[in-house]
Amino acid sequence: MKKTAWYSGDVKPVRAGRYERKYDFSAQEDSFDFFDGRDWFLIFNDGSVSSGRAQTQDRPWRGLTKEAK
């Protein structure tokens, strides 16, 4: 599936869900976080979502695009 362009961390997603986020440490791959409609939460390696909001609320993010019907 195609991904959207990167959005600035100042812009928030319209929908709640899982999004790829860009972090500063280039040695690691970008990670995925969960946006609940207001705040970002970390997604752990086992797929669970943290109970506390992520410290980094302003990181760039991108989502997946839906194919046109």
C-alpha distances in whole Angstrom, upper triangle without the diagonal:
4,7,10,13,15,18,21,23,25,22,21,18,19,18,19,16,14,13,13,17,19,22,25,25,24,25,22,18,17,17,16,18,19,20,22,23,26,25,23,23,22,20,22,21,22,20,23,23,26,29,30,28,26,29,26,26,25,22,20,16,13,10,7,7,8,8,12,14
4,7,10,12,15,19,20,23,20,20,17,18,17,19,16,15,13,12,15,17,20,23,24,22,24,21,18,16,17,16,18,19,19,22,22,25,24,22,23,23,21,23,23,24,21,24,24,27,29,30,28,26,28,25,24,23,20,17,14,11,9,6,6,8,8,12,15
4,7,9,11,15,17,19,17,16,14,16,15,16,14,12,10,9,12,13,17,20,21,19,21,19,15,13,14,13,15,16,17,20,20,22,21,19,20,20,19,21,21,23,20,22,22,24,27,27,24,23,25,22,20,19,17,13,10,7,6,4,5,9,11,14,17
4,6,8,12,14,16,14,14,12,13,14,16,14,13,10,10,12,13,17,20,21,20,23,21,17,14,15,14,15,16,16,19,18,20,20,18,20,20,20,23,23,25,22,24,23,25,27,27,24,22,24,21,19,17,15,12,9,6,5,6,6,10,12,14,17
4,6,10,13,14,13,14,12,15,16,18,17,15,12,11,12,12,16,18,20,18,21,20,17,14,16,15,16,18,17,20,20,21,20,19,21,21,21,24,24,27,24,26,24,26,28,27,24,22,23,20,18,16,14,10,8,6,8,9,10,13,15,17,21
4,7,9,12,10,12,11,14,16,17,16,14,11,9,9,9,12,14,17,16,19,18,15,12,13,13,14,16,15,19,18,19,18,16,18,18,19,22,22,25,23,24,22,23,26,25,21,19,20,16,15,13,10,6,6,5,8,11,12,16,18,20,24
4,6,8,7,8,9,12,14,15,15,14,11,10,9,10,13,15,18,18,21,20,17,14,15,14,14,15,14,17,16,16,16,14,17,18,19,22,24,26,23,24,22,23,25,23,20,18,18,15,13,10,9,5,5,6,9,12,13,17,19,21,25
4,5,6,8,10,14,16,17,17,16,13,12,10,10,12,14,17,18,21,20,18,15,16,15,15,16,14,17,16,15,15,14,17,18,20,23,25,27,25,25,22,23,24,22,19,16,16,13,11,8,7,5,7,9,12,16,17,21,23,25,28
4,5,7,10,13,15,15,15,15,12,12,9,9,11,13,16,17,21,19,18,14,14,14,13,14,12,15,14,13,11,11,14,15,17,20,23,25,23,23,20,19,21,19,15,13,13,9,7,4,5,4,7,10,13,17,18,22,25,27,30
4,6,10,13,15,16,17,17,15,15,13,13,15,16,20,21,24,23,22,18,18,17,16,16,14,16,14,12,12,12,16,18,20,24,26,28,26,25,22,22,23,20,16,15,15,12,9,6,8,8,10,13,15,19,20,23,26,27,31
4,7,9,12,13,15,15,13,14,13,14,16,18,21,22,25,24,22,18,18,17,15,15,12,14,12,11,12,12,16,18,20,23,26,28,25,25,22,22,23,21,17,16,16,14,10,8,10,8,9,11,13,16,17,20,23,24,27
4,7,9,10,11,12,11,13,12,14,16,19,22,23,26,24,22,18,17,15,13,12,9,10,8,8,9,10,13,16,17,21,23,25,22,22,18,19,20,18,15,14,15,13,9,9,10,9,9,10,11,15,16,18,22,23,26
4,6,7,9,10,9,11,12,15,17,20,23,24,26,24,21,17,16,14,12,11,8,9,7,9,10,10,13,16,17,20,22,24,20,20,18,19,20,19,16,15,17,15,12,12,12,11,9,9,9,12,13,15,18,20,22
4,7,10,12,12,15,15,18,21,24,27,27,30,27,25,21,20,17,15,13,10,10,7,10,12,13,16,18,19,23,25,26,22,22,19,21,21,21,18,18,20,18,15,15,16,14,12,12,11,13,13,14,18,19,21
4,6,9,10,14,15,19,21,25,27,27,29,26,24,20,18,15,13,11,8,8,6,10,11,12,14,17,17,20,23,23,19,19,17,19,19,19,17,18,20,19,16,16,17,16,13,12,10,12,13,13,17,18,20
4,7,9,13,14,18,20,24,25,26,28,25,22,19,17,13,11,7,5,5,5,8,9,10,11,13,14,17,20,20,16,16,13,15,16,16,14,15,18,17,14,16,16,16,13,13,11,13,15,15,19,21,23
4,6,10,12,16,18,22,23,24,26,22,20,16,14,10,8,5,5,6,8,11,11,10,10,12,11,15,16,17,13,13,11,14,15,16,14,14,18,17,15,16,16,15,12,11,9,11,13,14,18,20,22
4,7,10,13,15,19,20,21,22,19,16,13,10,6,6,4,6,9,11,13,12,9,9,10,8,12,13,14,10,11,10,13,15,16,14,13,17,15,14,15,14,13,10,9,8,9,13,14,18,21,23
4,6,10,13,16,18,18,20,16,14,10,8,5,6,6,7,11,12,13,12,9,10,10,10,13,14,16,13,14,12,15,17,17,15,13,16,14,13,13,11,10,6,6,5,8,11,14,17,20,23
4,7,10,13,15,14,16,13,10,7,6,4,6,9,10,14,15,16,14,11,12,11,10,13,14,16,13,15,14,16,19,18,16,14,16,13,13,13,10,9,6,5,6,9,12,15,18,21,24
4,6,10,12,12,14,12,10,6,6,6,7,10,11,14,15,16,13,10,11,10,11,13,15,17,15,16,15,15,18,17,15,12,13,10,10,10,6,6,4,7,9,12,15,19,22,24,27
4,7,9,9,12,10,8,5,7,9,10,13,14,18,19,18,16,13,14,13,14,16,16,20,18,19,18,18,21,19,17,13,14,10,11,10,6,5,6,9,12,15,18,21,24,26,30
4,6,7,10,9,8,6,8,10,11,15,16,19,20,20,17,13,14,12,14,15,16,19,19,19,18,17,20,18,16,12,12,9,11,10,7,8,9,12,15,18,21,25,27,30,33
4,6,9,9,10,9,11,14,15,18,19,23,24,23,20,17,17,15,17,18,19,22,22,23,21,20,23,21,19,15,14,11,13,12,9,10,13,15,19,21,24,28,30,33,37
4,6,6,8,9,11,14,16,19,21,24,26,25,22,18,18,16,17,17,17,21,21,22,21,20,23,22,20,16,15,13,16,15,12,13,15,17,20,23,26,29,32,35,38
4,5,7,8,11,15,17,21,22,26,27,27,24,20,20,18,19,19,18,22,22,24,23,23,26,25,23,19,18,16,18,17,14,14,15,17,20,22,25,28,30,33,36
4,7,9,12,16,18,22,24,28,29,29,26,22,22,19,19,18,17,21,21,23,23,23,26,25,24,20,20,18,21,20,17,17,18,19,22,23,26,30,32,35,38
4,7,8,12,15,19,21,25,26,26,23,19,19,15,15,14,13,17,18,20,20,20,23,23,21,18,18,16,19,19,15,15,16,17,19,21,24,27,29,32,35
4,6,10,13,17,19,23,24,25,22,18,18,15,14,14,13,16,16,18,18,19,23,22,21,18,18,16,18,18,14,14,13,14,16,17,20,23,25,29,32
4,7,10,13,16,19,21,21,18,15,15,12,12,13,13,16,15,17,16,17,21,20,18,15,16,14,15,15,11,10,10,11,12,14,18,21,23,27,30
4,7,10,13,16,19,19,16,12,12,9,8,9,10,13,12,13,13,14,17,17,15,13,14,12,14,14,11,11,10,11,12,14,18,21,23,26,29
4,7,10,13,15,16,14,10,9,7,6,9,10,12,10,11,10,12,15,15,14,12,14,12,13,14,11,11,9,10,10,12,16,18,21,24,27
4,7,10,12,13,10,7,6,5,5,9,11,13,10,10,8,9,12,12,10,9,12,10,10,12,10,11,9,10,11,13,17,19,23,25,28
4,6,9,10,8,6,5,6,6,10,13,14,10,10,7,9,11,11,10,9,13,12,11,13,13,13,11,12,11,13,17,18,22,25,27
4,6,7,6,5,6,9,10,14,17,17,14,13,10,11,12,12,9,10,13,12,10,12,12,13,10,11,11,14,16,18,22,24,26
4,6,6,7,8,11,12,16,19,19,15,14,11,12,12,12,10,11,15,14,12,14,15,16,14,15,14,16,19,20,24,25,27
4,6,8,11,14,15,19,22,22,19,18,14,15,15,15,12,14,16,15,12,14,15,16,14,15,14,17,18,19,23,24,26
4,7,10,14,16,19,23,23,20,18,15,15,14,13,10,12,14,13,10,12,14,15,14,16,16,19,21,23,26,28,30
4,7,10,13,16,20,21,18,16,12,12,11,10,6,8,10,10,7,10,12,14,13,15,16,19,21,23,27,29,31
4,7,10,13,16,17,15,14,10,10,11,9,6,6,8,8,6,9,10,12,11,13,14,17,20,22,26,28,30
4,7,10,13,14,12,10,7,6,7,7,5,5,9,9,9,12,12,14,13,15,15,18,21,23,27,30,32
4,6,10,11,10,9,6,5,9,8,7,6,9,9,10,13,12,14,13,15,15,18,22,24,27,30,32
4,7,8,6,6,5,6,10,11,11,10,13,13,14,16,15,16,14,15,15,17,20,22,26,29,31
4,5,5,5,6,7,11,12,13,12,14,15,16,19,17,19,17,18,18,20,23,25,28,31,33
4,5,7,9,11,15,16,17,15,18,18,19,21,19,20,18,19,19,20,23,25,28,31,33
4,6,9,11,14,17,18,17,20,20,22,24,22,23,21,21,20,21,24,26,28,32,33
4,7,10,13,15,16,15,19,19,19,22,20,21,18,18,17,18,21,22,25,29,30
4,7,9,12,13,14,17,18,18,21,20,21,19,20,19,20,23,24,28,31,32
4,6,9,10,10,14,15,15,18,17,19,17,18,17,19,23,24,27,30,32
4,6,7,8,11,13,14,17,17,19,18,20,20,22,25,27,30,33,35
4,7,9,12,14,15,18,19,21,20,22,22,24,27,29,32,35,37
4,6,9,12,12,16,17,20,19,22,22,25,28,30,33,36,38
4,6,9,8,12,13,16,16,19,19,22,25,28,31,34,36
4,5,6,10,10,13,14,17,18,21,24,27,30,33,35
4,6,9,10,14,15,18,20,24,27,29,33,35,38
4,6,6,10,11,15,17,21,24,27,30,33,36
4,6,9,10,14,16,20,22,25,29,31,33
4,7,9,13,15,19,21,25,28,30,33
4,6,10,13,17,20,23,26,28,31
4,7,11,14,16,20,23,25,28
4,7,11,13,17,20,22,25
4,7,9,13,16,18,22
4,7,10,13,16,19
4,7,10,13,15
4,6,9,12
4,6,9
4,6
4
